[in-house]
Amino acid sequence: MKVKIYATLRALVDAEVLELETRPGDRIIDLLHEIVRRWPQLKPELLDDNGALVAQIHLFLNGRDVRYLEGLETIIPAEADIRIFPPVGGGA
């Protein structure tokens, strides 16, 4: 599975896409645990001290924010499109 990451997250891993293995029945939380296992520098960016998704992070599954699905318990379907966006700010 390919997980596309954006902005400051890319700089932390020097990549636009994370290549991961998923199994049938895997949930978003399983995917996040695999990401932080392989790229531990992403842990404070993605997960808070309670293991929940950091409030400012938006994780989209097939174009929908997982918070509006089943949250971290959302099952990842085959051929899923996953994108992770960090907080964005700027302007004057």
Secondary structure, DSSP 8 states (H G I E B T S, - for coil): -EEEE-THHHHHHT-SEEE----TT-BHHHHHHHHHHH-GGGHHHHB-TTS-B-TT-EEEETTEEGGGTTGGG-B--TT--EEEE-------
